[in-house]
Amino acid sequence: MTESLFDKLDSEKKVGALGSLNADYSFSVSAFPEPGSTVEAEGFALRSGGKSSNQIVQAALLGMDCEMFGQVGEDACGSFLLEKLKEAGVETGRIARKGPESGCAFILVDKGGENEIVVNPGANGLLEEDYVGGQMDALSSLSALGLCLEVPIKTVEKALREVEGPVKVLNVSPMPASPTLDMARGADVVIVNEDEAKKVLGKPLPSSPDSFLWTAAAKGLKKRGLPSAVITLGSKGSVVLDEGKAWPIPPKPVSPTDTTGCGDSFAGALLAGLASGMSLPDSARLASFASAFAALGEGAQSSYGTKEEIKKFAQE
């Protein structure tokens, strides 16, 4: 079963991501600082990141034909981010350059692999609705399109409403201050983590991925005409809610080194699976292996595995 998931990936299908590109300033610390205190970093690295950029890099490493849509600043970081995407095999010709600075993130990673992140949107925050209109033909020709909320929500909503053709996957992150289920209309699939799902639904989640209560949640989504969903539950795996049914997706157990970007790895692999015509549960199974592999390395894109690396890892 595991082998067949990777064999189903279709490298002739095209995946796109519309959204953020960030320069990640990552610091390794023994513990997170308390308010008003200072801690000394035990290591530092500058890496390419941004939720959408991370997702498209993971899809490219799985062998898919990939293109990034978004915006960087007219600074050295912008050039750095474009070069890193090219190295991963991602097309960058439609990425705009606007504003004095690119987006950036400051990431603290403790000894347990957990992280705290502060993001400055930079050029990501200047990505306007007109950009989507100008790229409509290219976006509509994709097999799958990933979106996140690190760019203006109105820009994301325009893509969800008007781009027709690809499977549209919305990663509802970072969560808006006043989230509603209606913001996902136009998407085919939404991805939310456990905390985000609690905020959107406004009530506690089932305590176990295989709880029958998830089926009730799936039926509720279908009844309201809302998209299918994947709820990621960290070390407990994930749950797929699709067509009124629920599928628990077991995790691949690991001892994490750094969880930065694992959710984006999951989303990128999910896009690759859906673009290849795989079912949502099978795509989520593939994504589970990809994100677990990513937890073993440091950083976001720098920790992502290729198709062959993740396939070997999944069989161990």
C-alpha positions in Angstrom: 0.0 0.0 0.0 2.8 2.4 1.0 4.7 1.8 -2.2 1.7 2.3 -4.4 1.1 5.8 -2.9 4.4 7.0 -4.3 3.9 5.2 -7.6 0.6 7.1 -8.2 2.4 10.4 -8.3 2.1 11.8 -11.8 5.0 14.1 -12.7 3.2 15.4 -15.8 0.5 17.1 -13.6 1.2 20.7 -12.7 1.0 22.1 -9.1 0.9 25.8 -8.2 1.0 27.7 -5.0 -0.3 31.3 -4.7 0.9 33.1 -1.6 3.9 33.8 0.6 7.7 33.7 0.3 9.8 34.5 3.4 13.4 34.6 4.4 13.5 32.5 7.6 15.9 33.7 10.3 16.1 30.6 12.5 17.7 30.5 16.0 18.3 27.3 18.0 17.7 27.9 21.7 17.8 25.7 24.8 14.5 27.2 26.0 12.1 30.0 24.8 12.7 33.3 26.5 10.3 34.5 29.2 8.8 38.0 28.8 11.5 40.6 29.4 14.4 38.1 29.3 17.1 37.4 26.8 18.5 34.0 25.8 21.6 33.2 23.8 21.2 31.3 20.6 23.1 28.0 20.2 22.9 28.2 16.4 21.6 30.4 13.6 20.7 29.9 9.9 19.1 31.9 7.1 16.9 29.7 5.0 14.1 30.1 2.4 10.6 29.8 3.7 7.0 31.1 3.6 4.0 28.8 3.8 3.2 28.8 0.1 6.9 28.6 -1.0 7.4 25.7 1.4 4.4 23.8 0.0 5.5 24.2 -3.6 9.1 23.1 -2.8 7.8 19.9 -1.2 5.6 19.2 -4.2 8.6 19.7 -6.5 10.8 17.4 -4.5 8.1 14.7 -4.9 8.7 15.0 -8.7 5.8 17.2 -9.7 5.9 20.0 -12.3 5.6 23.1 -10.1 5.2 26.9 -10.3 5.1 29.6 -7.6 2.8 32.6 -7.8 3.5 35.5 -5.5 5.7 38.5 -4.7 9.1 39.3 -3.3 10.7 42.6 -2.6 13.4 44.4 -4.6 16.1 43.4 -2.1 18.8 40.8 -1.7 16.4 38.5 0.2 14.1 38.5 -2.8 16.9 37.3 -5.1 17.8 34.7 -2.5 14.3 33.4 -2.4 13.9 33.2 -6.1 17.2 31.3 -6.4 16.3 28.8 -3.8 13.0 28.0 -5.6 14.9 27.5 -8.9 17.3 25.1 -7.2 14.3 23.0 -6.1 13.0 22.9 -9.7 10.1 25.4 -9.2 9.2 27.8 -12.0 9.5 31.4 -10.8 8.9 33.5 -14.0 5.5 34.8 -12.7 6.7 35.9 -9.3 6.4 39.7 -9.1 9.0 42.0 -7.4 7.5 44.9 -5.5 8.4 47.1 -2.5 11.7 47.6 -0.6 11.6 44.4 1.4 10.7 40.7 1.1 8.7 38.9 3.7 10.7 37.4 6.6 10.2 35.2 9.6 12.1 35.0 12.9 11.9 31.5 14.2 13.0 30.1 17.6 13.4 26.3 17.9 13.9 24.7 21.3 15.6 21.4 22.2 12.3 19.5 21.9 11.9 20.6 18.3 9.0 23.0 19.1 9.0 26.5 17.6 7.8 30.0 18.0 7.5 32.3 15.0 7.1 36.0 14.3 6.4 37.0 10.7 6.9 40.3 8.9 4.8 40.1 5.7 6.9 42.6 3.6 6.1 42.1 -0.1 3.6 39.3 0.7 1.3 41.9 2.2 1.3 43.9 -1.0 0.0 41.0 -3.2 -3.1 42.6 -4.7 -6.2 41.1 -6.3 -5.1 42.4 -9.7 -2.2 40.0 -9.6 -4.6 37.1 -9.6 -6.5 38.6 -12.6 -3.2 38.9 -14.5 -2.3 35.3 -13.9 -5.8 33.8 -14.5 -4.9 31.7 -17.5 -1.8 30.2 -15.9 -3.7 29.5 -12.6 -6.6 27.9 -14.4 -4.3 25.5 -16.3 -3.0 23.9 -13.1 -4.1 20.5 -11.8 -3.9 21.6 -8.1 -3.5 25.1 -6.5 -2.5 25.7 -2.9 -3.4 28.9 -1.0 -2.7 30.1 2.5 -3.5 33.3 4.5 0.0 34.9 4.7 -1.1 37.2 1.8 -4.2 39.6 1.9 -7.4 37.6 2.3 -9.1 39.5 -0.5 -6.5 38.2 -2.9 -7.0 34.7 -1.7 -10.8 35.0 -2.0 -10.5 36.2 -5.6 -8.5 33.1 -6.5 -11.0 30.9 -4.7 -13.9 32.5 -6.4 -12.6 33.0 -9.9 -9.9 30.4 -10.7 -11.6 27.4 -12.4 -9.9 24.1 -13.3 -7.5 23.0 -10.5 -8.3 21.4 -7.2 -8.1 24.3 -4.8 -6.6 23.6 -1.4 -6.8 26.3 1.3 -4.5 26.1 4.2 -6.4 28.1 6.8 -3.2 29.5 8.4 -2.4 31.9 9.9 -5.9 31.9 11.4 -7.8 35.3 11.0 -8.9 37.0 14.2 -12.5 36.2 13.5 -12.6 33.0 11.6 -15.7 31.5 10.0 -16.4 28.5 7.9 -17.7 30.7 5.1 -14.2 32.0 4.4 -13.4 28.6 2.8 -16.2 28.8 0.2 -14.7 28.3 -3.3 -12.1 25.9 -2.0 -12.3 22.1 -2.7 -10.3 21.2 0.4 -9.3 23.0 3.5 -6.5 22.1 5.8 -6.6 23.2 9.5 -4.6 22.1 12.5 -6.2 21.1 15.8 -6.1 24.6 17.4 -7.4 26.2 14.2 -10.3 23.8 13.9 -11.3 24.5 17.5 -11.5 28.2 16.7 -13.4 27.7 13.4 -15.9 25.3 14.9 -16.2 27.1 18.2 -16.2 23.8 20.2 -13.9 21.0 21.4 -12.8 18.4 19.0 -13.1 14.6 19.5 -10.3 13.3 21.7 -9.3 10.5 19.3 -8.8 10.5 15.5 -11.0 7.4 15.1 -13.9 8.9 17.2 -17.3 8.4 15.6 -17.9 12.1 16.3 -15.7 13.0 13.3 -18.3 11.4 11.0 -20.9 13.7 12.4 -18.6 16.6 11.7 -18.1 15.3 8.1 -21.9 15.1 7.6 -22.2 18.6 8.9 -19.7 20.0 6.4 -21.5 18.2 3.5 -24.9 19.4 4.6 -23.7 23.0 4.6 -22.1 22.7 1.2 -18.6 23.4 2.6 -15.4 21.9 1.3 -13.8 18.7 2.3 -11.4 19.1 5.2 -8.2 17.6 6.6 -7.7 18.2 10.3 -4.0 17.7 11.3 -3.6 16.5 14.9 0.2 16.6 15.4 1.6 13.4 16.8 -1.9 11.8 16.6 -2.0 12.0 12.8 -4.9 13.6 11.0 -8.5 13.1 10.0 -10.0 13.5 6.6 -13.6 14.7 6.3 -14.9 14.0 2.8 -18.3 13.4 1.3 -20.0 12.9 4.7 -17.4 10.4 5.9 -14.4 10.5 8.2 -11.0 8.7 7.7 -8.5 8.6 10.5 -4.9 8.9 9.0 -2.3 7.3 11.4 0.9 9.1 12.0 4.4 7.9 11.2 6.0 8.0 14.7 9.2 10.0 15.0 11.3 11.9 17.6 11.3 15.4 16.1 14.3 17.5 15.6 12.5 20.6 14.4 8.8 20.9 13.6 9.2 24.1 11.6 7.4 23.8 8.2 6.0 20.3 8.8 2.5 21.5 8.2 3.6 23.0 4.9 5.3 19.8 3.9 2.0 18.0 4.6 0.1 20.6 2.5 2.6 20.3 -0.4 2.5 16.5 -0.5 -1.3 16.7 -0.3 -1.3 19.0 -3.4 0.9 16.5 -5.2 -1.4 13.6 -4.4 -4.5 15.5 -5.4 -3.0 16.8 -8.7 -2.1 13.2 -9.5 -5.7 12.1 -9.2 -5.3 10.4 -5.8 -8.2 10.3 -3.4 -8.2 12.8 -0.5 -7.5 10.0 2.1 -4.6 8.6 0.0 -3.2 12.1 -0.5 -3.3 12.6 3.3 -1.5 9.3 3.9 1.2 10.4 1.5 1.3 13.8 3.2 1.7 12.1 6.6 4.9 10.4 5.6 6.3 13.7 4.0 5.6 15.8 7.2 7.1 13.1 9.5 10.3 13.0 7.4 10.5 16.8 7.6 10.4 16.7 11.4 13.7 14.9 11.4 15.6 17.7 9.8 16.2 21.4 10.6 14.4 24.3 9.1 11.5 24.1 6.6 12.5 23.6 3.0 15.9 22.4 4.1 14.3 19.4 5.9 12.1 18.2 3.1 12.7 14.9 1.4 12.6 13.8 -2.2 10.1 11.2 -3.5 12.7 8.4 -3.1 13.9 9.6 0.4 10.3 9.7 1.7 9.4 6.4 0.1 12.3 4.7 1.7 11.5 6.3 5.1 7.8 5.2 4.8 8.9 1.6 4.4 11.1 1.5 7.5 
